[in-house]
Amino acid sequence: MLTMQDIKKHYFFTEEDAALLKELRSLAEDNQERMADDFYDYLLGIPETAELLKDDLNRQHLRQIHQQWFLSLFSGSYDNLYYHNLQRIGHTHVRIGLNAHFVNAAMNVVRRFIIELLQENYPNIDLRRKYRNAAEKIIDINLDIMSASYQEEELKKVFVSHRLESQLITAAERFTYGLNLILVIALAGVSLSVVALFAWDIMHIFRGDVEKGILSALGSLLILWMMIELMDNEIKNLKGGHFNILVFIGVIIVALIREILISTLRHDELTTQAFLAGTLLILGVVYFLVAKSQQIRA
């Protein structure tokens, strides 16, 4: 973290600059009211800042604070206490919702006032240039420290937002993972039911209904095979793979094939069988299109 000494070093602010500013202290005291008039004329001329100053008591209080800050520019003492006071001012600006743009613009008003004040009181160009350079440096240092408060606040918002977002994503991932586990268990349960159905279909063969038993058992085996494919796909998904929609469509197709086989054995009406066959055809087309789309993407 930067200290006041670091900042002064970066701006080439020397003890000579501090001494020059202290020499201007009496001039600043004599003109602090005039500075405040210019400063508040500017702020009241902007709708956004005028809204913050509409209360008379609050405006008078802020006027005194700004005058004190103006005089602190010429205190001659710029230590870590000075640094922390400027940080506090910056945080106050952030807390009241003042846009950093208006802080920069208002600081430019103060800068221009000091330059004009020096031109009025120091006709010697070399001396005035020394005072002006020192004043420019301390104003830039003030603006730097205050602006840093806005950056810190934005970083805090980003950090909190990022941390909250990460926690939500992690919770959602764990929840989804839990649902996938439940789905695998459910698929295992359904698979056991299909095995039981297959055993029941085999019983038809021993009862003498060979044709029905074989066709029903064949349909059950097809469903069991697709259940295995579904479970395998879901396990891959748990390991980080992608869900293959073709497997899901395949399950529906196999179930429909089994229904057609059973419908044939029941000797259902021709319209029912035609409806099942048409549905199977549509699913076949969908399966083909999805498979083609995945090949193109690959």
C-alpha positions as CSV (number, residue, x, y, z in Angstrom):
1,M,0.0,0.0,0.0
2,L,1.3,3.5,-0.9
3,T,2.3,5.9,1.8
4,M,2.2,9.7,1.6
5,Q,6.0,9.6,1.2
6,D,5.6,7.3,-1.8
7,I,3.0,9.6,-3.4
8,K,5.1,12.8,-2.9
9,K,8.1,11.0,-4.4
10,H,6.1,10.0,-7.5
11,Y,5.0,13.6,-8.0
12,F,8.5,15.0,-7.3
13,F,7.0,16.9,-4.4
14,T,9.9,18.2,-2.3
15,E,10.3,20.0,1.0
16,E,11.0,23.1,-1.0
17,D,7.5,22.7,-2.5
18,A,6.0,22.3,0.9
19,A,7.8,25.5,2.1
20,L,6.6,27.5,-0.9
21,L,3.0,26.4,-0.2
22,K,3.3,27.4,3.4
23,E,4.4,30.9,2.3
24,L,1.0,31.2,0.5
25,R,-1.0,30.4,3.6
26,S,-1.8,34.0,4.5
27,L,-2.8,34.7,0.9
28,A,-5.1,31.7,1.0
29,E,-6.7,32.7,4.3
30,D,-7.4,36.2,2.9
31,N,-9.1,34.7,-0.2
32,Q,-10.8,31.6,1.2
33,E,-14.3,33.2,1.1
34,R,-13.7,34.3,-2.5
35,M,-12.6,30.8,-3.4
36,A,-15.7,29.3,-1.7
37,D,-18.0,31.7,-3.6
38,D,-16.5,30.6,-7.0
39,F,-16.5,27.0,-5.9
40,Y,-20.2,27.0,-4.9
41,D,-21.3,29.1,-7.8
42,Y,-19.9,26.4,-10.0
43,L,-21.5,23.5,-8.0
44,L,-24.9,25.2,-7.9
45,G,-24.8,25.6,-11.6
46,I,-24.7,21.9,-12.2
47,P,-28.1,20.1,-11.6
48,E,-26.4,16.9,-10.2
49,T,-24.3,18.7,-7.6
50,A,-26.9,21.4,-6.9
51,E,-29.3,18.6,-5.8
52,L,-26.8,17.6,-3.1
53,L,-26.6,21.2,-1.8
54,K,-30.3,22.2,-1.8
55,D,-30.4,22.2,2.1
56,D,-29.1,25.5,3.4
57,L,-27.7,24.2,6.7
58,N,-26.0,21.3,4.9
59,R,-24.6,23.7,2.3
60,Q,-23.2,26.1,5.0
61,H,-21.6,23.2,6.8
62,L,-20.0,21.8,3.6
63,R,-18.8,25.3,2.7
64,Q,-16.8,25.5,5.9
65,I,-15.4,22.0,5.3
66,H,-14.3,23.0,1.8
67,Q,-12.7,26.2,3.1
68,Q,-10.7,24.2,5.7
69,W,-9.7,21.7,2.9
70,F,-8.6,24.7,0.8
71,L,-6.4,26.1,3.6
72,S,-4.9,22.6,4.2
73,L,-3.4,22.8,0.7
74,F,-1.1,25.5,2.1
75,S,-0.4,23.9,5.6
76,G,3.2,22.9,4.7
77,S,2.7,19.6,6.4
78,Y,1.8,16.7,4.2
79,D,2.2,13.5,6.2
80,N,0.3,10.3,6.5
81,L,-2.4,12.1,8.6
82,Y,-2.9,14.4,5.7
83,Y,-3.2,11.3,3.5
84,H,-5.8,9.7,5.7
85,N,-7.9,12.9,5.8
86,L,-8.0,13.0,2.0
87,Q,-9.0,9.3,1.9
88,R,-11.8,10.1,4.3
89,I,-13.0,12.9,2.0
90,G,-12.9,10.6,-1.0
91,H,-14.9,7.9,0.8
92,T,-17.4,10.5,1.8
93,H,-17.8,11.4,-1.9
94,V,-18.4,7.8,-2.7
95,R,-20.9,7.3,0.1
96,I,-23.1,10.2,-0.9
97,G,-23.0,8.9,-4.5
98,L,-21.1,11.8,-6.1
99,N,-19.7,10.9,-9.5
100,A,-15.9,11.1,-9.7
101,H,-16.3,13.3,-12.8
102,F,-17.7,16.2,-10.6
103,V,-14.8,15.8,-8.2
104,N,-12.3,16.2,-11.0
105,A,-14.2,19.1,-12.5
106,A,-14.5,20.9,-9.1
107,M,-10.8,20.4,-8.5
108,N,-10.1,22.2,-11.8
109,V,-12.1,25.2,-10.5
110,V,-9.8,25.3,-7.5
111,R,-6.8,24.9,-9.7
112,R,-7.9,27.8,-11.9
113,F,-8.6,30.0,-8.9
114,I,-5.2,29.5,-7.4
115,I,-3.5,30.2,-10.7
116,E,-5.5,33.5,-11.1
117,L,-4.7,34.4,-7.5
118,L,-1.0,34.0,-8.1
119,Q,-1.2,36.0,-11.3
120,E,-2.9,38.8,-9.4
121,N,-0.4,38.9,-6.5
122,Y,3.0,37.8,-8.0
123,P,4.0,39.8,-11.0
124,N,7.5,38.2,-11.0
125,I,7.2,35.3,-13.5
126,D,10.0,33.2,-12.0
127,L,8.6,33.4,-8.5
128,R,5.0,32.9,-9.7
129,R,6.2,29.8,-11.6
130,K,7.7,28.2,-8.5
131,Y,4.5,28.8,-6.5
132,R,2.3,27.5,-9.3
133,N,4.4,24.3,-9.8
134,A,4.1,23.6,-6.1
135,A,0.3,24.3,-6.1
136,E,-0.2,22.1,-9.2
137,K,1.6,19.2,-7.5
138,I,-0.4,19.4,-4.3
139,I,-3.7,19.6,-6.2
140,D,-2.7,16.6,-8.3
141,I,-1.8,14.7,-5.2
142,N,-5.2,15.5,-3.6
143,L,-7.0,14.5,-6.8
144,D,-5.0,11.2,-7.0
145,I,-5.8,10.2,-3.4
146,M,-9.5,11.1,-3.6
147,S,-9.9,9.3,-7.0
148,A,-8.3,6.2,-5.5
149,S,-11.3,6.0,-3.1
150,Y,-13.6,5.5,-6.1
151,Q,-11.4,2.8,-7.6
152,E,-11.3,1.0,-4.2
153,E,-15.1,1.1,-4.0
154,E,-15.4,-0.3,-7.5
155,L,-13.0,-3.1,-6.8
156,K,-15.0,-4.0,-3.7
157,K,-18.2,-4.2,-5.7
158,V,-16.5,-6.3,-8.3
159,F,-15.0,-8.6,-5.6
160,V,-18.3,-9.0,-3.8
161,S,-20.1,-9.6,-7.0
162,H,-17.5,-12.1,-8.2
163,R,-17.5,-14.0,-4.9
164,L,-21.4,-14.1,-4.8
165,E,-21.5,-15.2,-8.4
166,S,-18.9,-18.0,-7.7
167,Q,-20.9,-19.2,-4.7
168,L,-24.1,-19.3,-6.7
169,I,-22.5,-21.2,-9.6
170,T,-20.9,-23.6,-7.2
171,A,-24.2,-24.2,-5.4
172,A,-26.0,-24.7,-8.7
173,E,-23.3,-27.1,-9.9
174,R,-23.6,-29.2,-6.7
175,F,-27.4,-29.1,-7.0
176,T,-27.3,-30.3,-10.6
177,Y,-24.8,-33.0,-9.7
178,G,-27.1,-34.2,-6.9
179,L,-30.0,-34.3,-9.4
180,N,-27.9,-36.3,-11.8
181,L,-27.1,-38.8,-9.0
182,I,-30.8,-39.2,-8.2
183,L,-31.4,-39.7,-12.0
184,V,-28.8,-42.5,-12.1
185,I,-30.4,-44.2,-9.1
186,A,-33.8,-43.8,-10.7
187,L,-32.5,-45.3,-13.9
188,A,-31.1,-48.2,-12.0
189,G,-34.5,-48.8,-10.4
190,V,-36.3,-48.6,-13.7
191,S,-33.7,-51.0,-15.2
192,L,-34.5,-53.6,-12.5
193,S,-38.1,-53.2,-13.3
194,V,-37.4,-53.9,-17.0
195,V,-35.5,-57.0,-16.0
196,A,-38.6,-58.1,-14.0
197,L,-40.7,-57.3,-17.1
198,F,-38.3,-59.4,-19.2
199,A,-38.7,-62.3,-16.7
200,W,-42.5,-62.0,-16.9
201,D,-42.4,-62.1,-20.7
202,I,-40.3,-65.3,-20.6
203,M,-43.0,-66.8,-18.4
204,H,-45.4,-66.6,-21.4
205,I,-43.2,-69.0,-23.3
206,F,-43.4,-71.6,-20.6
207,R,-47.2,-71.1,-20.5
208,G,-47.5,-72.0,-24.2
209,D,-47.9,-68.5,-25.7
210,V,-44.5,-68.7,-27.5
211,E,-45.1,-66.0,-30.1
212,K,-46.3,-63.4,-27.6
213,G,-43.5,-64.4,-25.1
214,I,-40.7,-64.1,-27.7
215,L,-41.9,-60.8,-29.1
216,S,-42.6,-59.2,-25.7
217,A,-39.2,-60.5,-24.4
218,L,-37.5,-59.0,-27.4
219,G,-39.2,-55.6,-26.8
220,S,-38.1,-55.8,-23.1
221,L,-34.5,-56.5,-24.1
222,L,-34.5,-53.6,-26.4
223,I,-35.7,-51.3,-23.6
224,L,-33.2,-52.8,-21.2
225,W,-30.4,-52.1,-23.7
226,M,-31.5,-48.5,-24.1
227,M,-31.7,-48.2,-20.3
228,I,-28.1,-49.3,-20.2
229,E,-27.2,-46.7,-22.8
230,L,-29.1,-44.0,-20.8
231,M,-27.2,-44.9,-17.6
232,D,-23.9,-45.0,-19.3
233,N,-24.6,-41.5,-20.8
234,E,-25.6,-40.1,-17.5
235,I,-22.5,-41.5,-15.8
236,K,-20.4,-39.8,-18.5
237,N,-22.3,-36.6,-17.7
238,L,-21.4,-36.9,-14.0
239,K,-17.8,-37.3,-15.0
240,G,-18.0,-34.0,-17.0
241,G,-19.2,-35.2,-20.4
242,H,-22.1,-33.9,-22.4
243,F,-25.6,-35.3,-22.5
244,N,-26.3,-37.1,-25.8
245,I,-29.8,-36.3,-26.9
246,L,-29.7,-39.1,-29.4
247,V,-29.8,-41.6,-26.6
248,F,-33.0,-40.1,-25.2
249,I,-34.6,-40.2,-28.7
250,G,-33.4,-43.7,-29.1
251,V,-35.2,-44.8,-25.9
252,I,-38.5,-43.4,-27.2
253,I,-38.0,-45.2,-30.5
254,V,-37.3,-48.5,-28.8
255,A,-40.3,-48.1,-26.5
256,L,-42.4,-47.4,-29.6
257,I,-41.1,-50.4,-31.4
258,R,-42.0,-52.6,-28.4
259,E,-45.5,-51.0,-28.4
260,I,-45.9,-51.8,-32.1
261,L,-44.9,-55.4,-31.5
262,I,-47.4,-55.8,-28.7
263,S,-50.1,-54.0,-30.8
264,T,-49.5,-56.5,-33.5
265,L,-50.0,-59.4,-31.1
266,R,-53.2,-57.8,-29.8
267,H,-54.4,-57.4,-33.3
268,D,-55.3,-53.8,-32.7
269,E,-57.1,-51.8,-35.3
270,L,-55.3,-50.8,-38.5
271,T,-55.6,-47.1,-37.7
272,T,-53.8,-47.6,-34.3
273,Q,-51.0,-49.5,-35.9
274,A,-50.7,-46.9,-38.7
275,F,-50.6,-44.1,-36.0
276,L,-47.7,-45.9,-34.2
277,A,-45.9,-46.5,-37.5
278,G,-46.2,-42.9,-38.5
279,T,-45.0,-41.7,-35.1
280,L,-42.0,-44.1,-35.4
281,L,-41.3,-42.6,-38.9
282,I,-41.3,-39.1,-37.5
283,L,-39.0,-40.1,-34.6
284,G,-36.7,-41.7,-37.1
285,V,-36.5,-38.5,-39.2
286,V,-35.8,-36.5,-36.0
287,Y,-33.1,-39.0,-35.0
288,F,-31.5,-38.7,-38.4
289,L,-31.5,-34.9,-38.4
290,V,-30.1,-34.6,-34.8
291,A,-27.3,-37.2,-35.7
292,K,-26.5,-35.2,-38.9
293,S,-26.4,-31.9,-36.9
294,Q,-24.0,-33.4,-34.4
295,Q,-21.7,-34.7,-37.2
296,I,-21.6,-31.3,-38.8
297,R,-20.7,-29.7,-35.4
298,A,-18.0,-32.2,-34.8
